């Protein structure tokens, strides 16, 4: 799914989501929120 104006998304918007992977179109950065809530992540990498 392509999100327009994805910069408006906040961590709070995703706090009830599991297994979310968000990348920019050129794959220069990645944000991952796993299903292991409270144990691992979220992760951000450039």
PQR file of N, CA, C, O and H, with PARSE charges and radii, in Angstrom:
ATOM      1  N   UNK A   1       0.844  -1.160   0.000 -0.4000 1.5000
ATOM      2  CA  UNK A   1       0.000   0.000   0.000 -0.0000 2.0000
ATOM      3  C   UNK A   1       0.894   1.230   0.000  0.5500 1.7000
ATOM      4  O   UNK A   1       1.868   1.282   0.751 -0.5500 1.4000
ATOM      5  N   UNK A   2       0.586   2.198  -0.812 -0.4000 1.5000
ATOM      6  CA  UNK A   2       1.326   3.450  -0.867 -0.0000 2.0000
ATOM      7  C   UNK A   2       0.554   4.503  -0.088  0.5500 1.7000
ATOM      8  O   UNK A   2      -0.619   4.759  -0.362 -0.5500 1.4000
ATOM      9  H   UNK A   2      -0.205   2.155  -1.422  0.4000 1.0000
ATOM     10  N   UNK A   3       1.220   5.107   0.878 -0.4000 1.5000
ATOM     11  CA  UNK A   3       0.586   6.142   1.694 -0.0000 2.0000
ATOM     12  C   UNK A   3       1.044   7.510   1.245  0.5500 1.7000
ATOM     13  O   UNK A   3       2.244   7.773   1.170 -0.5500 1.4000
ATOM     14  H   UNK A   3       2.173   4.899   1.100  0.4000 1.0000
ATOM     15  N   UNK A   4       0.112   8.371   0.950 -0.4000 1.5000
ATOM     16  CA  UNK A   4       0.437   9.777   0.656 -0.0000 2.0000
ATOM     17  C   UNK A   4       0.581  10.500   1.988  0.5500 1.7000
ATOM     18  O   UNK A   4      -0.183  10.239   2.917 -0.5500 1.4000
ATOM     19  H   UNK A   4      -0.862   8.157   1.010  0.4000 1.0000
ATOM     20  N   UNK A   5       1.530  11.387   2.092 -0.4000 1.5000
ATOM     21  CA  UNK A   5       1.798  12.171   3.297 -0.0000 2.0000
ATOM     22  C   UNK A   5       2.024  11.269   4.519  0.5500 1.7000
ATOM     23  O   UNK A   5       1.474  11.511   5.593 -0.5500 1.4000
ATOM     24  H   UNK A   5       2.151  11.599   1.337  0.4000 1.0000
ATOM     25  N   UNK A   6       2.821  10.255   4.337 -0.4000 1.5000
ATOM     26  CA  UNK A   6       3.116   9.312   5.414 -0.0000 2.0000
ATOM     27  C   UNK A   6       3.864   9.974   6.566  0.5500 1.7000
ATOM     28  O   UNK A   6       3.910   9.421   7.665 -0.5500 1.4000
ATOM     29  H   UNK A   6       3.268  10.059   3.465  0.4000 1.0000
ATOM     30  N   UNK A   7       4.443  11.130   6.340 -0.4000 1.5000
ATOM     31  CA  UNK A   7       5.158  11.820   7.420 -0.0000 2.0000
ATOM     32  C   UNK A   7       4.214  12.239   8.542  0.5500 1.7000
ATOM     33  O   UNK A   7       4.667  12.587   9.632 -0.5500 1.4000
ATOM     34  H   UNK A   7       4.406  11.579   5.447  0.4000 1.0000
ATOM     35  N   UNK A   8       2.922  12.208   8.290 -0.4000 1.5000
ATOM     36  CA  UNK A   8       1.945  12.565   9.321 -0.0000 2.0000
ATOM     37  C   UNK A   8       1.673  11.404  10.280  0.5500 1.7000
ATOM     38  O   UNK A   8       1.030  11.606  11.310 -0.5500 1.4000
ATOM     39  H   UNK A   8       2.554  11.925   7.405  0.4000 1.0000
ATOM     40  N   UNK A   9       2.146  10.194   9.964 -0.4000 1.5000
ATOM     41  CA  UNK A   9       1.940   9.038  10.838 -0.0000 2.0000
ATOM     42  C   UNK A   9       2.837   9.168  12.058  0.5500 1.7000
ATOM     43  O   UNK A   9       4.004   9.544  11.940 -0.5500 1.4000
ATOM     44  H   UNK A   9       2.668  10.030   9.127  0.4000 1.0000
ATOM     45  N   UNK A  10       2.300   8.861  13.217 -0.4000 1.5000
ATOM     46  CA  UNK A  10       3.086   8.894  14.455 -0.0000 2.0000
ATOM     47  C   UNK A  10       3.142   7.500  15.063  0.5500 1.7000
ATOM     48  O   UNK A  10       2.380   6.616  14.673 -0.5500 1.4000
ATOM     49  H   UNK A  10       1.352   8.556  13.312  0.4000 1.0000
ATOM     50  N   UNK A  11       4.033   7.307  16.007 -0.4000 1.5000
ATOM     51  CA  UNK A  11       4.144   6.033  16.708 -0.0000 2.0000
ATOM     52  C   UNK A  11       2.828   5.722  17.414  0.5500 1.7000
ATOM     53  O   UNK A  11       2.419   4.563  17.468 -0.5500 1.4000
ATOM     54  H   UNK A  11       4.652   8.025  16.324  0.4000 1.0000
ATOM     55  N   UNK A  12       2.169   6.724  17.946 -0.4000 1.5000
ATOM     56  CA  UNK A  12       0.886   6.510  18.614 -0.0000 2.0000
ATOM     57  C   UNK A  12      -0.171   5.957  17.659  0.5500 1.7000
ATOM     58  O   UNK A  12      -1.049   5.206  18.084 -0.5500 1.4000
ATOM     59  H   UNK A  12       2.502   7.666  17.902  0.4000 1.0000
ATOM     60  N   UNK A  13      -0.102   6.316  16.380 -0.4000 1.5000
ATOM     61  CA  UNK A  13      -1.048   5.788  15.394 -0.0000 2.0000
ATOM     62  C   UNK A  13      -0.907   4.280  15.224  0.5500 1.7000
ATOM     63  O   UNK A  13      -1.854   3.608  14.817 -0.5500 1.4000
ATOM     64  H   UNK A  13       0.610   6.926  16.034  0.4000 1.0000
ATOM     65  N   UNK A  14       0.264   3.751  15.532 -0.4000 1.5000
ATOM     66  CA  UNK A  14       0.553   2.332  15.302 -0.0000 2.0000
ATOM     67  C   UNK A  14       0.627   1.517  16.588  0.5500 1.7000
ATOM     68  O   UNK A  14       0.967   0.335  16.543 -0.5500 1.4000
ATOM     69  H   UNK A  14       1.034   4.297  15.863  0.4000 1.0000
ATOM     70  N   UNK A  15       0.318   2.118  17.725 -0.4000 1.5000
ATOM     71  CA  UNK A  15       0.546   1.437  18.997 -0.0000 2.0000
ATOM     72  C   UNK A  15      -0.292   0.178  19.193  0.5500 1.7000
ATOM     73  O   UNK A  15       0.065  -0.668  20.013 -0.5500 1.4000
ATOM     74  H   UNK A  15       0.041   3.079  17.761  0.4000 1.0000
ATOM     75  N   UNK A  16      -1.389   0.032  18.468 -0.4000 1.5000
ATOM     76  CA  UNK A  16      -2.213  -1.171  18.592 -0.0000 2.0000
ATOM     77  C   UNK A  16      -2.036  -2.114  17.407  0.5500 1.7000
ATOM     78  O   UNK A  16      -2.780  -3.085  17.267 -0.5500 1.4000
ATOM     79  H   UNK A  16      -1.679   0.719  17.802  0.4000 1.0000
ATOM     80  N   UNK A  17      -1.062  -1.834  16.563 -0.4000 1.5000
ATOM     81  CA  UNK A  17      -0.797  -2.660  15.388 -0.0000 2.0000
ATOM     82  C   UNK A  17       0.342  -3.633  15.677  0.5500 1.7000
ATOM     83  O   UNK A  17       1.185  -3.384  16.538 -0.5500 1.4000
ATOM     84  H   UNK A  17      -0.458  -1.045  16.677  0.4000 1.0000
ATOM     85  N   UNK A  18       0.350  -4.744  14.946 -0.4000 1.5000
ATOM     86  CA  UNK A  18       1.424  -5.726  15.061 -0.0000 2.0000
ATOM     87  C   UNK A  18       1.935  -6.073  13.670  0.5500 1.7000
ATOM     88  O   UNK A  18       1.179  -6.056  12.699 -0.5500 1.4000
ATOM     89  H   UNK A  18      -0.335  -4.947  14.246  0.4000 1.0000
ATOM     90  N   UNK A  19       3.213  -6.385  13.583 -0.4000 1.5000
ATOM     91  CA  UNK A  19       3.853  -6.773  12.327 -0.0000 2.0000
ATOM     92  C   UNK A  19       3.646  -5.727  11.238  0.5500 1.7000
ATOM     93  O   UNK A  19       3.136  -6.022  10.157 -0.5500 1.4000
ATOM     94  H   UNK A  19       3.827  -6.398  14.372  0.4000 1.0000
ATOM     95  N   UNK A  20       4.055  -4.496  11.548 -0.4000 1.5000
ATOM     96  CA  UNK A  20       3.962  -3.387  10.607 -0.0000 2.0000
ATOM     97  C   UNK A  20       5.369  -3.079  10.104  0.5500 1.7000
ATOM     98  O   UNK A  20       6.305  -2.938  10.892 -0.5500 1.4000
ATOM     99  H   UNK A  20       4.470  -4.257  12.426  0.4000 1.0000
ATOM    100  N   UNK A  21       5.504  -2.978   8.794 -0.4000 1.5000
ATOM    101  CA  UNK A  21       6.775  -2.619   8.157 -0.0000 2.0000
ATOM    102  C   UNK A  21       6.505  -1.409   7.273  0.5500 1.7000
ATOM    103  O   UNK A  21       5.660  -1.466   6.379 -0.5500 1.4000
ATOM    104  H   UNK A  21       4.744  -3.093   8.154  0.4000 1.0000
ATOM    105  N   UNK A  22       7.220  -0.319   7.519 -0.4000 1.5000
ATOM    106  CA  UNK A  22       7.045   0.889   6.729 -0.0000 2.0000
ATOM    107  C   UNK A  22       8.409   1.282   6.172  0.5500 1.7000
ATOM    108  O   UNK A  22       9.384   1.377   6.918 -0.5500 1.4000
ATOM    109  H   UNK A  22       7.906  -0.273   8.244  0.4000 1.0000
ATOM    110  N   UNK A  23       8.478   1.508   4.867 -0.4000 1.5000
ATOM    111  CA  UNK A  23       9.719   1.918   4.213 -0.0000 2.0000
ATOM    112  C   UNK A  23       9.425   3.086   3.283  0.5500 1.7000
ATOM    113  O   UNK A  23       8.291   3.269   2.841 -0.5500 1.4000
ATOM    114  H   UNK A  23       7.686   1.431   4.261  0.4000 1.0000
ATOM    115  N   UNK A  24      10.455   3.874   2.991 -0.4000 1.5000
ATOM    116  CA  UNK A  24      10.260   4.909   1.971 -0.0000 2.0000
ATOM    117  C   UNK A  24      10.383   4.251   0.597  0.5500 1.7000
ATOM    118  O   UNK A  24      10.838   3.111   0.498 -0.5500 1.4000
ATOM    119  H   UNK A  24      11.376   3.725   3.350  0.4000 1.0000
ATOM    120  N   UNK A  25       9.989   4.946  -0.449 -0.4000 1.5000
ATOM    121  CA  UNK A  25       9.942   4.356  -1.782 -0.0000 2.0000
ATOM    122  C   UNK A  25      11.288   3.834  -2.270  0.5500 1.7000
ATOM    123  O   UNK A  25      11.335   2.886  -3.053 -0.5500 1.4000
ATOM    124  H   UNK A  25       9.620   5.872  -0.368  0.4000 1.0000
ATOM    125  N   UNK A  26      12.374   4.436  -1.821 -0.4000 1.5000
ATOM    126  CA  UNK A  26      13.707   4.014  -2.246 -0.0000 2.0000
ATOM    127  C   UNK A  26      14.361   3.054  -1.236  0.5500 1.7000
ATOM    128  O   UNK A  26      15.535   2.710  -1.376 -0.5500 1.4000
ATOM    129  H   UNK A  26      12.336   5.206  -1.185  0.4000 1.0000
ATOM    130  N   UNK A  27      13.609   2.632  -0.236 -0.4000 1.5000
ATOM    131  CA  UNK A  27      14.112   1.729   0.804 -0.0000 2.0000
ATOM    132  C   UNK A  27      15.353   2.289   1.504  0.5500 1.7000
ATOM    133  O   UNK A  27      16.276   1.543   1.829 -0.5500 1.4000
ATOM    134  H   UNK A  27      12.656   2.912  -0.122  0.4000 1.0000
ATOM    135  N   UNK A  28      15.369   3.601   1.732 -0.4000 1.5000
ATOM    136  CA  UNK A  28      16.488   4.232   2.444 -0.0000 2.0000
ATOM    137  C   UNK A  28      16.324   4.091   3.946  0.5500 1.7000
ATOM    138  O   UNK A  28      17.315   4.141   4.675 -0.5500 1.4000
ATOM    139  H   UNK A  28      14.619   4.207   1.467  0.4000 1.0000
ATOM    140  N   UNK A  29      15.096   3.915   4.433 -0.4000 1.5000
ATOM    141  CA  UNK A  29      14.862   3.711   5.867 -0.0000 2.0000
ATOM    142  C   UNK A  29      13.696   2.739   6.044  0.5500 1.7000
ATOM    143  O   UNK A  29      12.872   2.558   5.148 -0.5500 1.4000
ATOM    144  H   UNK A  29      14.291   3.874   3.841  0.4000 1.0000
ATOM    145  N   UNK A  30      13.652   2.126   7.212 -0.4000 1.5000
ATOM    146  CA  UNK A  30      12.614   1.160   7.543 -0.0000 2.0000
ATOM    147  C   UNK A  30      12.186   1.340   8.989  0.5500 1.7000
ATOM    148  O   UNK A  30      13.018   1.545   9.873 -0.5500 1.4000
ATOM    149  H   UNK A  30      14.322   2.273   7.940  0.4000 1.0000
ATOM    150  N   UNK A  31      10.884   1.261   9.223 -0.4000 1.5000
ATOM    151  CA  UNK A  31      10.324   1.248  10.573 -0.0000 2.0000
ATOM    152  C   UNK A  31       9.574  -0.069  10.714  0.5500 1.7000
ATOM    153  O   UNK A  31       8.735  -0.395   9.874 -0.5500 1.4000
ATOM    154  H   UNK A  31      10.208   1.094   8.505  0.4000 1.0000
ATOM    155  N   UNK A  32       9.869  -0.836  11.775 -0.4000 1.5000
ATOM    156  CA  UNK A  32       9.230  -2.132  11.989 -0.0000 2.0000
ATOM    157  C   UNK A  32       8.668  -2.188  13.394  0.5500 1.7000
ATOM    158  O   UNK A  32       9.345  -1.855  14.367 -0.5500 1.4000
ATOM    159  H   UNK A  32      10.551  -0.571  12.456  0.4000 1.0000
ATOM    160  N   UNK A  33       7.427  -2.613  13.483 -0.4000 1.5000
ATOM    161  CA  UNK A  33       6.798  -2.882  14.775 -0.0000 2.0000
ATOM    162  C   UNK A  33       6.366  -4.344  14.729  0.5500 1.7000
ATOM    163  O   UNK A  33       5.497  -4.715  13.940 -0.5500 1.4000
ATOM    164  H   UNK A  33       6.878  -2.883  12.692  0.4000 1.0000
ATOM    165  N   UNK A  34       6.976  -5.173  15.579 -0.4000 1.5000
ATOM    166  CA  UNK A  34       6.731  -6.612  15.545 -0.0000 2.0000
ATOM    167  C   UNK A  34       5.559  -7.002  16.435  0.5500 1.7000
ATOM    168  O   UNK A  34       5.002  -6.169  17.151 -0.5500 1.4000
ATOM    169  H   UNK A  34       7.681  -4.871  16.220  0.4000 1.0000
ATOM    170  N   UNK A  35       5.196  -8.270  16.381 -0.4000 1.5000
ATOM    171  CA  UNK A  35       4.125  -8.770  17.245 -0.0000 2.0000
ATOM    172  C   UNK A  35       4.629  -9.045  18.665  0.5500 1.7000
ATOM    173  O   UNK A  35       3.826  -9.340  19.550 -0.5500 1.4000
ATOM    174  H   UNK A  35       5.648  -8.946  15.799  0.4000 1.0000
ATOM    175  N   UNK A  36       5.921  -8.954  18.896 -0.4000 1.5000
ATOM    176  CA  UNK A  36       6.478  -9.153  20.236 -0.0000 2.0000
ATOM    177  C   UNK A  36       6.384  -7.862  21.042  0.5500 1.7000
ATOM    178  O   UNK A  36       7.407  -7.355  21.502 -0.5500 1.4000
ATOM    179  H   UNK A  36       6.574  -8.714  18.177  0.4000 1.0000
ATOM    180  N   UNK A  37       5.200  -7.327  21.222 -0.4000 1.5000
ATOM    181  CA  UNK A  37       5.035  -6.057  21.913 -0.0000 2.0000
ATOM    182  C   UNK A  37       5.528  -6.169  23.353  0.5500 1.7000
ATOM    183  O   UNK A  37       5.276  -7.155  24.044 -0.5500 1.4000
ATOM    184  H   UNK A  37       4.369  -7.739  20.848  0.4000 1.0000
ATOM    185  N   UNK A  38       6.231  -5.140  23.776 -0.4000 1.5000
ATOM    186  CA  UNK A  38       6.766  -5.106  25.124 -0.0000 2.0000
ATOM    187  C   UNK A  38       8.087  -5.834  25.272  0.5500 1.7000
ATOM    188  O   UNK A  38       8.814  -5.604  26.239 -0.5500 1.4000
ATOM    189  H   UNK A  38       6.436  -4.338  23.214  0.4000 1.0000
ATOM    190  N   UNK A  39       8.409  -6.704  24.333 -0.4000 1.5000
ATOM    191  CA  UNK A  39       9.640  -7.486  24.418 -0.0000 2.0000
ATOM    192  C   UNK A  39      10.694  -6.971  23.447  0.5500 1.7000
ATOM    193  O   UNK A  39      11.871  -6.883  23.796 -0.5500 1.4000
ATOM    194  H   UNK A  39       7.819  -6.890  23.548  0.4000 1.0000
ATOM    195  N   UNK A  40      10.281  -6.634  22.244 -0.4000 1.5000
ATOM    196  CA  UNK A  40      11.212  -6.220  21.194 -0.0000 2.0000
ATOM    197  C   UNK A  40      10.626  -5.062  20.416  0.5500 1.7000
ATOM    198  O   UNK A  40       9.420  -5.004  20.176 -0.5500 1.4000
ATOM    199  H   UNK A  40       9.325  -6.705  21.960  0.4000 1.0000
ATOM    200  N   UNK A  41      11.498  -4.131  20.022 -0.4000 1.5000
ATOM    201  CA  UNK A  41      11.086  -3.055  19.130 -0.0000 2.0000
ATOM    202  C   UNK A  41      10.237  -2.008  19.809  0.5500 1.7000
ATOM    203  O   UNK A  41      10.020  -2.066  21.019 -0.5500 1.4000
ATOM    204  H   UNK A  41      12.477  -4.178  20.217  0.4000 1.0000
ATOM    205  N   UNK A  42       9.758  -1.054  19.040 -0.4000 1.5000
ATOM    206  CA  UNK A  42       9.869  -0.987  17.593 -0.0000 2.0000
ATOM    207  C   UNK A  42      11.292  -0.670  17.139  0.5500 1.7000
ATOM    208  O   UNK A  42      12.126  -0.220  17.924 -0.5500 1.4000
ATOM    209  H   UNK A  42       9.935  -1.008  18.057  0.4000 1.0000
ATOM    210  N   UNK A  43      11.547  -0.914  15.865 -0.4000 1.5000
ATOM    211  CA  UNK A  43      12.878  -0.725  15.295 -0.0000 2.0000
ATOM    212  C   UNK A  43      12.829   0.322  14.191  0.5500 1.7000
ATOM    213  O   UNK A  43      11.844   0.435  13.462 -0.5500 1.4000
ATOM    214  H   UNK A  43      10.869  -1.280  15.227  0.4000 1.0000
ATOM    215  N   UNK A  44      13.901   1.076  14.086 -0.4000 1.5000
ATOM    216  CA  UNK A  44      14.058   2.040  12.995 -0.0000 2.0000
ATOM    217  C   UNK A  44      15.483   1.923  12.512  0.5500 1.7000
ATOM    218  O   UNK A  44      16.414   1.878  13.317 -0.5500 1.4000
ATOM    219  H   UNK A  44      14.701   0.985  14.679  0.4000 1.0000
ATOM    220  N   UNK A  45      15.666   1.873  11.192 -0.4000 1.5000
ATOM    221  CA  UNK A  45      17.015   1.743  10.635 -0.0000 2.0000
ATOM    222  C   UNK A  45      17.144   2.570   9.372  0.5500 1.7000
ATOM    223  O   UNK A  45      16.194   2.698   8.600 -0.5500 1.4000
ATOM    224  H   UNK A  45      14.910   1.910  10.538  0.4000 1.0000
ATOM    225  N   UNK A  46      18.328   3.131   9.168 -0.4000 1.5000
ATOM    226  CA  UNK A  46      18.664   3.858   7.928 -0.0000 2.0000
ATOM    227  C   UNK A  46      19.688   3.088   7.176  0.5500 1.7000
ATOM    228  O   UNK A  46      20.116   3.514   6.103 -0.5500 1.4000
ATOM    229  H   UNK A  46      19.099   3.027   9.796  0.4000 1.0000
TER
END
